[in-house]
Amino acid sequence: MTHLFHSIVPILFTAMAEALKETMSSAWTGIKRGLSSAPPNDAYLAWDAPGVETIKSDEEEKTQQIKDVMERMQKRNFDLHRHAFRATHVKTQGIVKGKLQVHSDLPEHLRQGIFAEPGKTYDVAARYANEPYLLQRDQEPGPRGLGLKVFDVTGPRLEGVDESVNTQDFFFNNAPSIELTDVDTTLEIMSLREKYFDDPAALGRHLKLRSDMIKQHAPYMLPDTNIISHAMYTQSAFRFGQYYGHLALFPVLETQKAADDKVKNDDPSCVLSDWLFDYFAGKEAKYEFKIQLGTDPAHHPTEDGSVVWDEATSPYQSLGTITFPAQDSFGQERRVFWEDRMSLDAWRGLAAHRPLGGINRLRKGVYPHSKKTRDRINVSKSEDVRSVDEIP
C-alpha cells in the first residue's frame, strides 16, 4: 500500500500542476481579451474588406530589385557548390509523404477551401528544411521550415492558374512571425545578406546597427532543436474562403514533443536530418492543422508579417490532422527529385486560399523567378507534380 501511495502521489501532483497551469493561462487570456479593443473573437472580417491589404505604389519596383538580389545570391551559392538551390530554405532536412484529414465535425464557418468537405482526406507531401540562404552546419541557429503540398484539391483557381493544376501549397516556419516584415524591410535585409554573403559575422554586426535589431536577431534565438518537435506557422496571412487568417501546424504526439534534443557543437553538421531519419524510421508524426481568423487589420494585420496575432483576440481553431507514417525521410532519390524537379508556389492554388499581404505578394514574383534561375543553371525542369505517387 505504501509503495502504491508513493507511486500515485507524483502523478497526482503533476496532473494538478498541469490543471492549474491551464486554468491560469485561460484566466490570463480572458483578462487580455477583456482589455483588448479588438472586435469580438467571432466577428470574422471579410478577406477583401477595406484595410486588410494596402499596396504601396513602389512595391512592383522593389519586388524586381529583390528578385535581382536573390538571383545573384543563387549564383553565389552555385559558385560555391556547383549546384543552384532555391533562394531560401536551401538545406533539405527530410521529405515525407502522408495524409491530411479534415475534421468530420468541422463547424460551418471553417468549411472553406480545401476544408470545405468534413471528413475529406488528401494526400500530402512535405519538405523539412533550414530556412537560411546558405548551406550551413546545423549548429548555426536560425529558422527551420516546412513546405507542404496538398494533392487532388478542387475548386476555382487563382487568376492565371490552369484549371488542371490540382494542388495547394503552404509554407511554414517555426516562428509565428517573420522578421522580414514587409517589402521595404525585405529589400534592406536581402541587400545586406548579399553584401556580406561570405561574412555572416559582419552581417550580424550590421544588423545590430538597425533600429529593429531585436526583431532581426529573433530568428537566431530560436531553439536549435529536433525539428520534429517544432510547431510551424505560415507567418503571413491567407484568404480562408470568406475570411482571412494565419495557419499553423502543431505536433500532436508525445513522441514528437519529447524529441526536443538540442544540437551540440560536437554533433554531426547534418544532425537535424539524422534525427528526422531516426524518428521516421520507426514512428509516425502527427500535426493538428489550425487557423487564426482575423477580425480587424489593426489587430490582425496582413501587411506587417512581424506582428504575432494575439491568441486572446484570434484563438486557434482546429481544421484537421496531418499524419506522416514511418518512412525513409532522407532517401536520395526523393531528395534529388524534390530539390530539382518539384515546384511549390502558394500562388498556383485555390482562390479560396489566396495569399495576402506584402510578404505574400512579394513571393508571387520571387518564387517563380527563383525557380527559373534554378532550372536554367541546373539545366533541369521544375514541374507541377500532380500526384503524390510521382514522388519517389
Secondary structure, DSSP 8 states (H G I E B T S, - for coil): -HHHHHHHHHHHHHHHHHHHHHHHHHHHHHHHHHH--S--TT----TTSTTS----TTHHHHHHHHHHHHHHHHHHHHHHHSS---SS--EEEEEEEEEEEE-TT--GGG--GGGSSTT-EEEEEEEEEE-SSS---TTS---EEEEEEEES--S-B-TT--TT--EEEEEEESSSS-TT-SHHHHHHHHHHHHHTTT-HHHHHHHHTTSTTHHHHHGGGGS--B-GGG--EE--SEEEETTEEEEEEEEE-SHHHHH---B--TTS-TTHHHHHHHHHHHH--EEEEEEEEE-S-TTTS-SS-TT----TTTS--EEEEEEEE-S--TT-HHHHHHHHHHB---TTSSBGGG-EESHHHHHHHHHHHHHHHHHHHHHT---B----GGG--
